Amino acid sequence: MYIFDNQSEDFRYPQGGIRENTEITVKIHVKKNFSSNPKILIEKRNNYDKLFCKEVPLSWTGTENSYDLYEGIFTIKEYGHYFYSFVFNENNSSHLYELLVHAEDYETPEWIKGGVIYHIFVDRFYKGNLLNKNTKRKFVIRNDWGGIPNYTPDENGKINNNDFFGGNIEGIIKKLPHLNELGVTAIYLSPIFEAYSNHKYDVGDYLKIDPMFGDEATLSRLCKEAGKYGMSVILDGVFSHTGDDSIYFNKYDSYNSKGAYQSKLSPYYDWYTFNEWKDDYVSWWGIKTLPEIKEENKSYIDFITGESGVIKHWQNTGIRGWRLDVADELPDNFLNILRRSVKSHNPDAFIVGEVWEDAANKFSYGNLKEYFCGKQLDSVTNYPLKDAIIHYVKNKDCRTLYETMNLIVEKYPPQAVNSLMNIIGTHDTARILTVLGNESRPESKNERAVYKLNKDELKAGIKLLKIVSLLQFTLPGIPCIYYGDEAGLEGFEDPFNRLCYPWGNENTEILNHYKFLSSLRKNNVFKKGKYKCIVHDKEVFVFERYSKKNRIIIAVNLSDETITLKFKENMKKYNNDIISDVYNLNPYKYLIILSI
């Protein structure tokens, strides 16, 4: 009936999310005599309700084989989620295609692109000096750096997450040379605000750094010292909930003030939802230690984003960006105001949201999210790519990876694509080496706590990790190294994925591989170069990153046979002077090939 590929520049140009008032060209091949006057039907939708609809006639431009060729050119003046289809006659219409249109002034920071992000779980990275014990909370000091974090519940059945190994901000400062050798350009810290737990996602005071980690002066010094190496610091903003042991809720009288749990007259009472005051309150995912915030509350919004608010307070210390925890649970209005606050202080600041699904049409809490319309996020955590890469190497089938990359390039704005936080593991997932090498996951938590890959599993895991990390570093976006992945840390779910960095006992084979990848990324094509898949044949995945002046081809072979790659022009291997137009790629190997 018709031929059209929404993921090809030959049929829709430009690709990706499109700026307001940009001329869009659509071409289609229609079977002869099927329709004499096809049209494009364009609809704007919000929460899948139609808000706007118009038709654009297609003009006949010629014939090819048994098809008539048609073309339509149009512009869209207002950002939002659009869908279009082809109408051939009253009874025939085509598939619905997505088209994300973003605000005309939507840009993302240039400094983040082409770099390497390093994610640090602060308590487990490096002990810079003695712990500051100036805290009212109960805690356990661990003197066995590298030991297994406590995972057993107390007598009340509660897992406290209050054991500390001593990692702090001072320790990060001391290890900046290590991060520089690794090619890091941005340091993303897990939450550092005062809180009861070691992970700090239960915020106690947004305006104070936890004494176990340091103080405001230490953070400022980290920003300054990191800047000398060309690194910037990104903080984790947890704005969907607080801790119950916080100055705002104050369930345990830890603070000398009235919290929402203590009094309805508290200035923070309206931040929370009580079904019946005071013990029956709405909590994040039903976790009672994490009372949920009403992010639409004006008092809360002003506290976070106002002139004297949390955002500007910490940006004044020298940080250069925010990672927003559970961004899909933050209302559009809150995100809109937060972006204005962040960018008004520093237009070059980076905002990345934690999103686990397709961010172009994420439907959450009854709303079609507007992350990439230009008024909220710069980019997101790239979990779909993580899952697709792992699926490829574990199942020897690149189909999901091929489709995932096509969808990203088709729908996301290019400036967001080039800023994606490409992860292969985080504080919420099992360690990537364990995921790749483990052959049989132990059933009991006690077994998983002490589990280590055997010799054969480790060897197999490292082989796959080299390929996984290569894809992470070379596909569009910015690789984010979860601290210790480059050293060979293992571990299943939280807290076993949060072990201490093994200083002096790193796996040097893995570490040297990561240093190699970071040196590879210095090629400018990885900053904003376009992506194109060349081969996607089950075990074999070959793609190129290219610009007007540069071209790099990445080829991966997970089959049991050697394959041959034939090019139309002469190429050369990376770090190799041998020039040829034919290359053999051995089983379970990869090639990096440069144009000359």
N, C-alpha and C positions, 0 to 999 in steps of 0.2 A: 504493500500500500504506500509506504513512504520510508525514507531513510533519513535519520537524524541522530546525531550523537552530541548530547549536551556537554560532554567532557572533552570535546575536540574544538580547537580554534578554527578548524575548517568549517564548523557548523555554527558555533557561537563565539563571537569575539567582542570584548575581551572575556577571558575566563575568570573564574573566581568571583568573590563578592565585588560589586561594582559601585563606583562612586556616583552620587546624585548628579544628574544632568550630563552623564557620559553617554555618548552615542553607542548604542548596542546594535550589532549586526547579526542577524539570524538567517541561516540558509537551510533549505530543505529540498530533498529530492522526492518528488511525488510521481507515483506510477502514472503513466500516460492514460488519459481519458478518465482518471478517477475523480478529478476535481478541476474545475476551470477557474475558480476564484477562492483559493484557500486564504485563511486569515490566522493571525495570532490573537488569542484571547488572553489578556493579561489581568490578573487579579491580585489585589493586595489583601493580606489576611492577618488577623490578630486573634490568637487563640482559636485559629481555624475558622473564624467567622469572616465572611467577605466584607471588606470595607470599601473596596474600589474595584472597578471593572472597566476595561476598555478593549476595543478591537483595533488591530493594525492590519491593513491589507498587505498581502504579499505580491511582489511584482515578478512576473515571468522573466527569466534571464537567459534561457536557452534550453537545450536538451542534451542528454547524455545517455547513450544506450536506450533503454526503454523508459527513461524517467524524464519528466519535466523539472527544470531547476527554478526554484523560487527564492526570493530574498526579501527580507523586511528589515527596516532600520527604524529604531525608536529610542527615545530617552525617557527616563523616569525622574521626576522632579522631587520626590519626597522619599526619604529613607524608610526602610521597613522590609518585611518578609513578603516577597512576591512569588507568584506561581504563574506559569504560562502553559498553554496548550495550543495545538493547531486544530482549527475548525475547517473541515472540508465541505460539509454541507449540513443541513439541519439534523441529520441522523448520524453523522460520523464526526468524532473528535478524537484527539490523540491522548497519549499519556500526559500526566501533569508533571511539569519540570519546575525545579526550585530556582529562584533567583534572589539572592540577598543583596539589597541595595543599602549602602552605608552613607552617613553624612559626608558632605563635601569636605569638611575640615578634619576628617578622621585620619590621623597619622599615628604611628608608633615609634618609640625612641630608636634612633639609629645605633646608639652605642651598644645596645643589647644584642644586635644582630651579628651573626658570624662568630659569636663568642662561645664560652663554656661556663655553665652554671654549676656550682658545687653546693649541695644541700647538706647542712650540718645539723645533726641532732646534738645540741650543745653539750649536754651532760656527758656524752660518750665520745667526744672528739679528742680533747687534750686537756690535761690538768695543768693550768698555767701557774697556779700558786695554791696556797692553802685555802680551803673553803671558808667563805664568810658565813659564820653560823649565827649572824644577827637576824634571826627569824623566830617568830613565836610558834611556828608549826612543828609538829612532831616529824622527825625524819630519821633515816638510817644512813649513816656514813659507811660506804663500802671501801675497804682497803685492799680489795682484790681486783685491781684493774684488769678487765677482760673476763671477769666472772659472769655467771649467768644471772641476769636480772631477776628479781623476785617475781614470781608469777602465781604464787599460792595465796588463796584468800585468808583473811584473818578469822578470828573466832566468830565474827558476825557475818562471815561469808563475803567480805568486801576485799577486792584487790586494791591496795592503797597506792601503788605506783609512787612510793615515797622513798625509794632507796636511791642514793646519789653516789656516783663514782668520782665526781669532782671536776668534770669537764666544765670550762667556763670561757668567757669572752677573752680573758687574758691569754688563755691557752691558744685560742684562734690566732691572736696577734703573733704569738711566738711561732706558729706554724705557717705564717704567710709565705715564707720562702718555699715550703713544700708545695703550697697551692700554686705558686708562680711557676714552679717547674712543671706542674701538671697542666699549665696553660689556662688556668681559671681566670675568668674576667668578671664574674659575679658570684658573690657568696650569699646564698639563701639560708637564713637561720630559722630553725624551728622556733616556736614562741619563746620570748625571753622576758615577758612581763611577769611580775610577781604572781605566783600561784602555788598551790599546795603540792601539786604533783611534779614528777621529774620531766614530764612531757610538756607541761604548761598550757595545754589546751583548755584548762579550767581557770580562766583568767581571774586573778584576785584584785589587781589594781592596774588599769591600763596606763597609768602615768608613772609607774615605777618599775624599774628592772629588778628582777628577783635577786636578792642578796647572794644567793648561791652562785649566780652567774657573774655578778659585778654591779656596776652602777652606770649612771648616765655618762659620766666622764670616760669610763672604759669603752662604752659604745662609740663615743665621739672619737676616741683615739683609734679604735679599730677602723672606723671609716677613713680617718686621715692616713693611717699607715697602709691600709689596703689600697688607697688611691695612689700611693707612691709606686705600686706595682701595676697600676692600671686596672684595679679591681673595684667594683662597687658592691654595696651591701643592700640586701633586700630583707625586709622583716615579714614575718607571718602575722597577718591580721585576723584575729578570731572575733568576729562581730555578730555571730548568730546566737551565741550563748555566753554565759560567764560561769564561773565556779559557784557552788553554793557557799563555799568558804571564801567570799569576796567582800570587798568594802560595800558592794552594791546590794548583795543578798544577805550576807553576814549571818548565816544560819548558826554558827558556832560561837558567836560573840568574839571573834578574833580581832575585830576592829572597833576602835572607840568611836563609833558612829551608829546611826540608825539605818539598818538595811531593810530591804523590802520584807524579809522574813520576820523581822522584829516589830515592825510598825507600819500601819497603813498610812501614817503621816510621813514616812520616809520619802525623800525626794526621788528615790529610785523605785517606789512602789509601782508606778504605772509602767515601768519597763518590762514587767513580768505579767504573766497570766495565771491567776489563781482560780481554780475551780471552786475551791473553798479555802479561804485563808485560815491557817498559814501552811499546813502540811500537804495540801492537795494542790500542787502547781504543775504547770506544763513544763516538761523538761525535754532536752534535746535527745531524740530517739529513745525516750523513756528512761534515760540515765539520770537518776535523781541528783547526782552531784553536779549536773550541768543544767541548771534552770535556763529555759529558752527566753531569748530577748524578743520583744516586740519592736522590730527594726523600723516600723513606721512611726513610732512614738517620737514626737518633735523634740522632746527633751533629750532623748538618746541620740537622735541624729545630730543635734547641735553639739552634744558632748563629744561625739566622734569627729565630726566634720567642720565644726565652727571655727571662728577665727582663733580661739584659744583652745581648740579641740585636740584630740589625740593624734590625728593625722599630722597636723602641722607641728605639734610639739616634737614628734620624733623625726620629722623631716628636717627640723632645725639642727638635729645632731649630725646630719650629714648622710643619712641613708638615702638611697636612690630608687627605692621601689617597694612594692607591697605584693605579697602573695596572699590572696583572699581565701581563707578556709571556707569550705562548703559554699562556694559562690552561688550555686544553684538554689540555695535556701535564703538568699538575700533578695529582697524585693527590688523591682526595677527602679523605683523612686530612690531607694537607698543607694543603689549602685550609681545612679545618675548624679546624685549629690556628692557622693564620695569621689567620683572621677573629677568633678569640678574642683573639689577641695584639693585633691592631690596635684592636679595640673596647674591650679592657680598659684601654688607655691613653687612648683618646679615643672614646667611644661615637658621636661625631658624625663620625668619620673616614669617608672615602668609599673604597670598594673597587670598581674596575671591571676586568673581565677582558677580555683580547683573545680574542674568539671570532668566527670568520668565518661561522658557520652559525646555524641556528635553535638558540637556547640553551636552549629549554624541553625538548627531547628530544635533545640532542647526544649521540651515541654515539662514544666515543673510547677507544682502547686497551682494548677489550673491556668498557667500562663505560658505563652510561647515567648521564650526568653529573647532578649535583644542585645546579647553580649557584643556582637560584631556590627551593630548598627552605627557605632561611632560615638556613643554617649556613655559607655560603661567600661569594658575591659580593653586592654591592649591585646591580650591573648589568653590562652588557657593551658592547663596541664594536658598533655597529649596522651591520655590513656588509650584511646582507640588505636593509635599507632603502636603503643607498647604491646597491647594484646595481639595485634596483627603480626608483629615481628616474632613474638614468642610462638604464636601458632605456626608460623612458617618454619622455624627451625625445629620445633618439636614434632611436626607432622609432615615435614618435607612437602609442603604444598603452599605456594605463594599466592594462591587465588585471593585469600582474604586481605593480604598485604597489598596486592595490586588494586583491589576494589577500594580499600580504605584510603590509599593515597589518591586515587582518582576522585573520590568524594571530597577529600580535603581541598585539593586544588580546584575542583569545580565550584565549591560553595564558599570557602573561606576567603575573605579579602586577602590579597597578597601580603599586605603589611602585617596582617595577623599571622599568616602562614610562616613568614620569616621570623616571627617572634614566639612561635610555639615552644612550650617547655617540653622537650622530648625526654621522657622518662622511660626507664626499663625496670625501676624499682624505687620504692619510697618507704617512709616510716609506716605506711599502711599496708604494705605488701611484703611477701616473703622475699628474702634476698635472691637476686637474680641468679647467682651461681648455684644456689640450692634448687631453684626452680628448674634450671637447665640440666643439672647433673643427677638429681635425685631420681631413683628408679621406683622406690616404694615408700610413700609417706607413712611414717609411723602413726598408729591410731591414737595412742595416748599422749597427752601433753607432756608427761614426764619423759617419755622417750624422745619426743621432738625437742625438748629442752637441751638434751645432751647430744643430739644427733650430729654426726659429721660425715661428709661424703667419704666413701672408701677410695682407694687409689684409682680404680677404674672409673668410678663416677666422677672424681675430680678431673681426671684427664679428659673425659668426654664433656664435662661441664665447661672447662676452659676452652676447648675447641669451639663449642657453640657460643660461648660468651664473646669470643673474638669477633665472630660474625654478627651477633646481636648488637654489640657496641659499635661496630663499623657502620651498620645501618642507622643506629641511633645518631651517630655523629655526622652522617653524610646526607641523609634525607632532609627535606626542608624543615627548618626549625632550629632550636638551640638545645644541644644535649645537656641534660642535668644529671650529674654524677651524684648518686646517693653515697655519702661519705663511707669509705671502706669497701665499696664495690671494686675500686681500683686496687685494693690490697688483698682481695680474695675472701672477704668476710662471708660467712654462711649464716643461715638461720631461717626458720619457718616464720610463723605469724608473730605479731606483737606479743611479748617484748623480745622474742628471740631474734628479730630483725633489727634490734637496737643495741647490739653488743658494742663494747668499746673498740675504738680503732686500734689495730694491733701494731703499735709502733715498734720497729725493730724486727718484726716477724711478718712483714708483708710478703705476699707472693710476688716475687720480682718479675716473673713471666707476665703476669696480668698487669702489674704496675707499668712495666716498660711498654706494653701494648697500648695502654691509655695515653702515655706520653707521646707515642707515635701518632695516635689519633688526633691529639691536640695540635701537634705540629702540622698534620695534614689539613686541619681546619683553618690554618692561617691563609690558605688559598682563598682569594676574595670571592670565588664563585659560590662559596658556602654562605656568604652574607645575604645575597638576594638573587642568586642564580636560579633560573627556572628549572623545573623538574620534568623529565619525560621518561616513561618506561619504554625500554627497547625490546626486552624479552621477558615474558612471564609464562614459563612452561613448567608448571608443577614444582620440581626441585630447583629449577634455574630461574634466577631473578637478576635482570640486568637493567640498569637505569643510568641516565646521565643528568648531571647538573651543568647548566650552560648559561653563558651570557654572550654578548656580542664579541668579546675578545677571548673567551676562555671556555674550556670544555673538559669535564672529568667524567669518566665512565666507571661505575662500580658494578662488578659482576660477581655473583655468588653462585656456587654450584654445590648443592646438597645431594646430588645423585651419586651413585656408585661408579659412574663412568666419567672418563675425561670428555669434555666437550670442546668444540672449536669455535672461536669467535672470529668472524671475518668482517673487516671494515672496508669502506670505500676509499679511505685515505690512510696514510701512514700514521701510526700512533706510537707512543712509548710508555713503558711501565713507569709507575711512580718510583722515584729514586733509582732509576735505571736508564742508561743511555742507549739501550738496544731499541732500534726503530723497526717496526714491521706493520703489516696490515692484517696479520693473522696471529692469533694467540690461543694457546691451549690452556684450559682451566681444569685442573685435576679435581678429583672427588673431595668434597668437604673443604674446599679452598675458596679463596676470593682473589680477585684481581682489581687493581686500581690503575686505570689507563688514562693517559693525558693526550690531548691533541697537541700537535706541534706546529 
